[in-house]
Structures are given as structure tokens and as C-alpha cells.
Amino acid sequence: MYKVLLVLFLGALITSCDSDVDTGEFVVGSDYLSVSNKVVLVDTLTVDISTINLDSLVTSSQGRLLIGNYDDPYFGKVKSESYFQLSGSTYALSSSSSDTDSPNYVFDSIRMILRPDGYYYGDSTKVQTISMHRLLEKVKVKDDDYYFYNDSKLSYDSESLGSVSYKPTPVRKDSVVLKVNNVFGEALFQKIKKREVTNFDEFTEYFKGVAIKGTSSSSTAVVGFNSSSVLRMYYSKYLGDTEESLTLDFNILDASKQFNNISLDRTGAQIVDLKDFTSSLSSVKTSNSAYVQSGTGIACKVDFPNIKQLKYISTKGAIVDAKLIIKPVSNSYSTAYPMPDSLRVFVADKLNRITGTLNNTGTATYAVLNKEKDEFNENIGYEISIGAFLQNEMIKNSDSKLSLLLTIPNISKTVNRVILGDQKNKNNKIQLKIYYISY
């Protein structure tokens, strides 16, 4: 059904050819001003949405260790492990040129100090257990690549170097201190003390790096830690009757040698049948909903199959504005699983390959969440202007069609998610309002 809005321009309003007229819903440019023109509101055009799985996401050089696991009631089991290479500013124990006697150095302990950066997703009220493992191979990308991805993995020793159980305190950002095995610490200490390890190459040959993962059997949370986290060795220096407590730090100095493996076990979830990134899973098969999740690369694809039909409304006409309003599915979000404040919008081809941004300027475009609640939360939704995009799709000569892809910002360093309703969703229908002017 077309709703016809007659735009009646009074003579007083047509005094300048450079002026624009605000019709209340949108601004009509001066080029279209005419007493005979009329604007048609089209709000019944078909909008198809589906869920897709983007190709691998780059997770190296993100500045965040993402560690933990949780069981999502809609998406499945989410897990993130962090891999990284460590290095030191020095590979020597503290000494002083004034020492007349040879000091005696004694190993005390070794700790992995993880510094939360404030990010978490899931239930932070539950105790979480994480463990640290020694890598069996160097943190090195494949010969034909420059990055690590969300599906990258390195082999590590199944025996833990240490573990810690803690309750996340993302607001206070209290450090999580993991006690590392003293046998490992003593061996590393002796390597340095005996000058068997004196530089970076010797250090990484002996100690290639670590993997830290969540080991909680119950659903907890995925927590972000700052890349300033440090492996700290504590030792004492004895000289004569004096004792001095000292430390030696090993840091993540090369951000490209730290990445997160983020996985999703969709067994039992409605999106279990989601295939590779060139295919899509229609919302019809997932309870009239589409899924979006950062970290795992799950995105919502939006198609407008009948957009070219608008050309037949009149001999001459154009889309002057269009608003797409996408609503999250009721009861799919909560305090533990909050909605993202915005969704990033890309343009993609039929094989789900991103071809550009919505505004074609290369800058990011976002659908912003309206959080204003009413009695039934009907106003909650994401809104974005897509008039220029639909106009180009309507008038182009080729049969090829472009789609919109909705993802979550910071897609490579978070595990946030949202579920969106389609046009047949009972309570949370997607809405498209197109303003078409005939002239």
C-alpha cells in the first residue's frame, strides 16, 4: 500500500530557489520544489534479512587479551583464548659495578600479572578459572600472511604452568595474579643467571610464549585484559650481610605477536546450520530473526529484492530519503548480555564480500540505538538513513544487487551480540520508510 503525502507549497515558501523545505519527516531539496510535485511514503517494500558468517577476523595487534568462556542461551558456547610472545628489556640479573664480592642470586617466585581493561561480556558475578600454558611453537604467522585471526591457533603444552580462580571486577580493574609453577620459574632463572639466555633470540628459542584460556566448566564471562600485562620474576640478591628483593619483567612488546582465538560452538542453537561466509541463513529458518556477534564474525545481511519496482511509481521520480529501523528481539538481551550502542554498516556483494561503506567516503557508518523506552519497549531500535543507497540500487542498469551488512563495532576485540527481528517477527518487526518524490 502506498501512502500519498501531498506536499502543498504555499507561494510564500517558493520565494527562493536555494531554499530547502522541511516536510516534518525529511528535508526536500530545492531542486524538487514544485506545486505539482507529490511525495509518496512507501512502507511495504520487502526487506529480507539473514545471518552470515564473515571470513576470518584479524585479532592480532588489538591491544587486548580476551580470555574466558560463557554459554549463550541463543548463540551457543563462546570461548576465547589469548596467545602471545613475551620479551624483556634486559636478560640479565641486577648487578652493580661497586660490588667487590660476587653477589649470590636466589630465585623466589614468578607471577603472571593480568591487568583488566574494563571490558567483559557474560556473568561477571561468577567465579572464573583461567590457566596458563607454555607454547610449543613460536608466535609466527604463516609465510604468506601478515596477521593472526580469530580462528588462528598455536600448539601448547597440555600441562598448565599455573591457574587462578577469580571473580571479575571490571569497574575497579583489580589485577588478576596467576601464580606460575616454580619449577618453570627456577629453570628460566637459572638460564638467565648462567648467561645461557642473554638476548631476545635465545629467550624465545627457550620460551616461545604462552596461551591463557578459561577452564571454568560453568558459564561465566569473557574478560578483556590490557596488553600491559606482565610476567614478573621475583628474586633476591645477597651480598655480604645485605639482602635486596628484585624483579625481572617480561612484557608483550610486539603487539603483532599477540592474538585471540575466538570460537563459537553452535550445537543446539538456531544458527547451527550457518555455513561458510559466501552463504546465508534466512531469518525464516531462525524464528524470524537474524544474529550478530563480534569476535566470531556473525553478521546480519539486509537485502531489498524489489527495490527496482519503485521506478514504476512515476515516469520521473527519485528516492529523497529512507529510514531503516531495526529492532532487537524482546527478551534476547539482559544485563549479562547487553545490546551494543550501535551497529556498523557496510555494503557487500552477493558473495557477502564487503565492497565499501554506506556513504562511499571510506569513513565508518553506524546505526545508532534509540534507548528511549516506552511501556512495551516499542521504541528501542537501531535507525539509519539509507536513501542514497536505495536510490542508487533503484536506478542502476545492471541486475547485480548490493546488500547491507550489520556488524558490531570493535568486531575483532569483543564478543558482544544482538538478535534482530525481520518483517514477520511478531513483536519486533524491521521497518523501512521510503520517501519517493514524483516530479
Secondary structure, DSSP 8 states (H G I E B T S, - for coil): -EEEE-----GGG-S-TT--EE-SSSEE-GGG--TT-EEEEE-----EEEEEE-S--B-TTSSEEEEEEEEETTTEEEEEEEEE--B-S--S----TT-SS--EEEEEEEEEEE-EEEEEEE-TTS-EEEEEEEESS-S---TT-S--BTT----EEEEEEEEEEE---TTTT--EEEE--HHHHHHHHHHHHTTS--SHHHHHHH---EEEEE--SS--EEEEEETT-EEEEEEEEEETTEEEEEEEEEE---GGGEEEEEEEE-TTSTTTT---TT--EEGGGTTSEEEEETTTTEEEEEE-TTGGGGGGS-SSEEEEEEEEEE-B-TTS--SSS---SEEEEEEE-TT--EEEETTSSSS--EEEEE----TT-TT-EEEEE-HHHHHHHHH-SSS---EEEEE-SSTTT---EEEEE-TT-SS---EEEEEEEE-
